[in-house]
Amino acid sequence: MGDQAMNVTIERKQGMVIARPEGDIDLASSPSLRAQLREIVGEADDAIVVDLEAFPYMDSSGVATLVELLQSCRQKGLDLTLCRLGERVLSVFQIARLDGVFKIAGSIEECTGTAD
């Protein structure tokens, strides 16, 4: 079984890139997501927001992908925020104690400082 393609919608807003991946982040889909996030890091000016609202599930490979993204953002001087984590995904971050490492927001408005 090969890598599953991950659909990621990109929106640019006020110097930031908002990435909205859809589907489960697991061992099969994380390589595709990782490649797309690398491209986003290369294109971003100030900040990256990853909107995880469409993620019902994430395994350790998904967490590892986001940790790599955080490292890449720090190297480039970009701000990274994870946004709208579902209860199951948030609990994965809490169990791994990554909720204190990542900036996590409840809404896109918190990230952009605007109300749409």
Backbone as a ProteinNet text record, in pm:
[ID]
protein_1_A
[PRIMARY]
MGDQAMNVTIERKQGMVIARPEGDIDLASSPSLRAQLREIVGEADDAIVVDLEAFPYMDSSGVATLVELLQSCRQKGLDLTLCRLGERVLSVFQIARLDGVFKIAGSIEECTGTAD
[TERTIARY]
84.6	0	89.4	67.1	148.9	93.9	156.8	114.1	-21.3	-107.4	-235.3	-216.8	-275.9	-268.2	-355.1	-304.1	-376.5	-420	-548.1	-598.5	-579.2	-505.1	-480.8	-524.8	-622.5	-667.4	-583.3	-536.2	-449	-520.5	-512.9	-567.3	-459.3	-442.9	-347.3	-424.9	-384.4	-458.5	-363.2	-350.9	-272.1	-131.8	-58.3	78.8	91.4	-21.4	-13.4	-72.2	-31.5	-85.3	-169.5	-294.6	-384.1	-396.7	-354.8	-361.1	-473.9	-559.5	-672.8	-665.4	-590.4	-587.6	-720.8	-755.3	-880.6	-854.5	-918.6	-908.1	-826	-803.5	-723.3	-575.8	-500.9	-355.3	-304.9	-256.3	-203.3	-79	-27.8	96.4	88.4	-28.2	-42.7	-48.1	-109.7	-129.2	-24.9	48.6	141.6	254.2	308.4	411.9	360.8	238.3	178.7	159.4	108.7	88.8	223.5	323.6	456.9	511.5	498.9	549.6	476.4	345.6	269	300.5	321.6	354.9	493.5	586.9	719.9	708.6	622.2	600.2	544.2	451.1	388.2	493	582.2	687.8	772	799	877.8	807.9	674.5	596.6	552.4	551.4	495.7	588.7	529.5	605.9	617.7	505.1	501	458.5	350.3	289.5	219.7	206.2	129.3	27.3	-94.9	-201.8	-244.2	-248.5	-298.3	-432.6	-536.9	-675.2	-706.1	-720.1	-739.9	-886.3	-977.4	-1120.1	-1165.8	-1112.5	-1157.4	-1086.4	-1016.7	-943.3	-1014.2	-1079.5	-1140.3	-1038.6	-922.7	-826.5	-685.2	-589.8	-449.3	-367	-278.6	-191.7	-55.1	39.7	171	246.5	222.6	290.8	238.4	111.6	56	116	129.4	192	335.9	408.4	547.5	556.6	461.5	457.7	442.3	356.6	335.4	454.7	521.7	643.4	751.1	764.2	860	824.5	695.2	651.1	690.5	670.4	707.2	856.5	939.1	1083.6	1119.6	1056.7	1082.5	1041.4	927.4	880	977.4	1024.3	1118.2	1247.7	1296.3	1419.5	1403.4	1282.4	1258.3	1205.4	1182.9	1131.1	982.7	908.6	764.1	688.9	575.5	485.6	395.8	376.6	288.6	180.1	55.5	-57.6	-141.1	-176.4	-272.2	-408.2	-508.3	-637.7	-750.1	-851.4	-975.7	-952.5	-873.7	-849.5	-973.5	-1012.8	-1122.9	-1081.6	-1178.1	-1152.5	-1052.8	-1068.3	-978.4	-836.5	-823.9	-691	-624.9	-701.4	-646.8	-597.7	-670.6	-629.6	-496.4	-469.8	-340.5	-229	-250.2	-150.1	-132.8	-242	-234	-160.2	-190.3	-124.3	26.3	64.1	206.9	269.5	188.7	232	281.6	225.1	260.9	169.4	65	-24.8	46.6	158	238.1	350.6	374.6	480.4	424.5	307.7	242	151.6	139.7	38.5	-91.4	-195.4	-322.3	-433	-513.3	-623	-755.9	-861	-993.4	-1063.4	-1017.3	-1083.5	-983.2	-1022.2	-939.6	-926.6	-1034.2	-1033.5	-926.6	-905.8	-800.1	-663.4	-645.2	-516.3	-494.7	-600.3	-586.1	-613.7	-675.4	-709.6	-827.1	-905.7	-1022.8	-1146.5	-1258.9	-1386	-1441	-1458.6	-1507	-1656.3
-117.7	0	124.4	218.7	338.9	451.8	568.4	686.5	733.3	776.7	834.6	983.7	1036.9	1181.6	1251.4	1359.1	1438.8	1566.4	1598.5	1722	1835.6	1939	2054.4	2180.4	2251.3	2377.8	2488.9	2580.8	2689.7	2822.7	2906	3041.7	3136.5	3247.8	3349.2	3467.3	3512.7	3619.3	3699.9	3827.8	3918.7	3866.6	3822.8	3776.9	3636.8	3570.6	3433.9	3336.2	3212.4	3105	3016.8	2996	2907.3	2778	2667.9	2536.8	2457.1	2401.1	2321.3	2180.2	2090.6	1951.3	1883.6	1782.7	1710.5	1561.1	1494.8	1350.2	1311.7	1182.3	1133.5	1154.2	1195.2	1198.9	1069.7	981.6	854.6	817.8	700.1	657.9	664.9	635.3	635.5	776.5	870.6	1005.1	1107	1079.3	1179.8	1217.3	1125.7	1170.6	1277.3	1261.6	1360.6	1493.7	1488.2	1610.7	1678.1	1600.8	1654.2	1730.3	1673.3	1738.1	1869.9	1870.5	1992.8	2100.2	2060.3	2158.1	2218.3	2138.7	2192.2	2304.5	2284.6	2388.3	2514.9	2497.6	2612.5	2691.5	2622.6	2690.6	2775.4	2723.3	2796.8	2920.8	2922.1	3033.2	3135.2	3098.5	3185.4	3301.2	3415.4	3534.7	3551.2	3540.5	3570.9	3452.8	3387.3	3287.4	3179.3	3064.1	2952.9	2911.2	2894.6	2841.5	2709.1	2603.5	2475.4	2452.9	2457.9	2441	2291.8	2234.4	2089.6	2051.5	2140.8	2112.7	1985.2	1958	1843.6	1713.3	1712.1	1593.4	1521.8	1412.2	1335.2	1249.9	1223.6	1129.3	1167.4	1146.6	1167	1066.8	995	902.6	967	888.9	944.8	997.8	941.2	992.8	1131.7	1156.8	1291.4	1391.2	1349.3	1435.3	1465.1	1362.8	1381.1	1478.9	1471.8	1563.3	1707.5	1729.7	1865	1913.6	1822.2	1859.9	1903.2	1830.7	1870.4	2007.9	2032.8	2163.9	2273	2247.5	2344.7	2375.6	2272.6	2292.3	2375.2	2346.4	2421.1	2566.9	2589.9	2726.7	2804	2740.3	2806.4	2841.8	2751.1	2777.2	2896.5	2913.4	3022.3	3148.6	3141.6	3257.3	3281	3174.6	3184.4	3145.7	3208.9	3175.5	3061.5	2958.9	2846.7	2834.5	2825.8	2803.1	2687.8	2595.7	2491.1	2540.1	2519.2	2580.7	2478.8	2495.7	2417.3	2266	2224.7	2082.1	2018.5	1906.3	1830.5	1769.4	1722.6	1668.3	1553.2	1460.1	1343.5	1385.3	1478.3	1522.9	1603.9	1691.8	1770.1	1678.3	1570.8	1479.7	1412.2	1385.3	1328.8	1426.9	1556.7	1658.5	1673.5	1663.9	1676	1558	1437.4	1317.7	1324.5	1373.4	1385.4	1512.9	1590.7	1718.8	1818.7	1808.4	1900.6	2022.2	2019.8	2135.5	2256	2232.2	2341.5	2384.1	2304.9	2332.8	2410	2366.9	2431.2	2544	2645.6	2747.7	2690.8	2681.1	2621.1	2723.7	2742.8	2839.5	2768.7	2826.1	2768	2808.8	2918.7	2965.8	3032.8	3043.9	3114.9	3262.2	3318.8	3459.2	3487.6	3392.7	3408.2	3419.6	3346.6	3345.4	3470.3	3515.9	3627.3	3763.2	3759.5	3884.5	3955.2	3881.3	3940.4	3857	3916.7	3844.3	3847.6	3730.2	3725.4	3745.5
0	0	0	-90.5	-103	-18.5	-34.8	38.5	-12.8	77.6	40	22.1	-83.8	-104.8	-0.6	52.8	151.8	82	89.4	30.9	130.9	89.3	175.2	100.9	157	101.3	162.7	79.2	124.1	106.8	208.8	202.3	253.7	185.6	230.3	284.4	403.5	469.6	556.8	531.1	616.4	647.1	545.1	565.7	622.2	641.9	693.1	592.8	606.3	524.3	615.6	576.4	651.1	571.3	631.7	568.1	631.5	546.7	595.7	536.5	601.9	555.1	587.8	507.4	530.8	535.1	629.8	642.7	763.6	778.6	890.8	861.7	962.8	949.1	1012.6	927	975.6	895.2	918.1	853.8	702.1	645.1	499.2	441.1	512.3	456.2	502	609	661.4	564.7	480.7	386.4	289	240.6	150.5	222.4	344	422.5	449.5	486.5	516.2	394.8	276.8	154.9	128.5	146.7	122.6	226.4	349.3	453.6	430.5	377.9	344.1	241.3	141.6	40	103.5	196.3	262.9	341.6	410.8	486.8	391.7	274	176.2	123.6	127.6	71.6	175.6	302.6	407	439.1	474	510.7	662.2	732.1	875.6	961.9	919.2	1007.3	926.5	990.4	934	1038.5	992.6	1076.3	1013.3	1092.4	1044.1	1110.5	1029	1076	1075.2	1192.6	1205.8	1228.9	1195.6	1218.2	1146.8	1028.8	949	986.5	1100.7	1142.6	1255.5	1224.5	1332.5	1407.5	1344.4	1401.4	1359.5	1449.5	1417	1497.1	1428.8	1502.2	1524	1575	1609.5	1487.9	1369.8	1250.6	1215.2	1242	1221.4	1319	1443.3	1544.4	1504	1459.4	1416.9	1299.7	1207.8	1093.2	1141.1	1239.3	1290.7	1374	1442.9	1516.1	1416	1305.4	1201.1	1145.6	1125.6	1076.9	1175.7	1304.2	1406.9	1401	1386.6	1377.3	1253.7	1140.8	1017.7	1032.8	1096.6	1118.3	1207.5	1312.2	1403	1330.8	1245.1	1169.8	1076.5	1022.2	928	997	1128.1	1201.6	1181.3	1152	1131	1257.4	1277.3	1387	1340	1421.4	1387	1491.9	1445	1534.2	1480.5	1568.6	1535.5	1581.9	1500.2	1524.9	1514.2	1596.3	1593.1	1600.2	1698.4	1719	1779.5	1724	1781.2	1913.7	1987.8	2122	2119.8	2023.4	2016.5	1979.8	1884.5	1842.3	1953.7	2017.6	2128.3	2239.9	2267.3	2374.5	2341.3	2211.8	2171.2	2206.8	2179.2	2211	2362.2	2436.1	2581.8	2643.3	2597.1	2649.6	2624.4	2505.4	2469.5	2527.4	2598.6	2657.6	2552.8	2434.2	2327.2	2323.7	2406.1	2411.3	2472.6	2541.1	2594.7	2501.1	2396.7	2300	2180.3	2134.5	2021.4	2069.4	1987.9	2011.1	1953.6	2036.5	1995	2014.7	1911.3	1915	1889.8	1944.1	1927.3	1799.5	1736.9	1615.5	1522	1397.2	1298.6	1339.1	1391.9	1432.1	1538.3	1628.9	1730.2	1663	1553.8	1483.9	1400.8	1335.7	1243.3	1308.8	1426.4	1494	1430	1352.5	1286.7	1314.2	1290.6	1293.8	1152.2	1093.4	954.3	946.1
[MASK]
++++++++++++++++++++++++++++++++++++++++++++++++++++++++++++++++++++++++++++++++++++++++++++++++++++++++++++++++++++

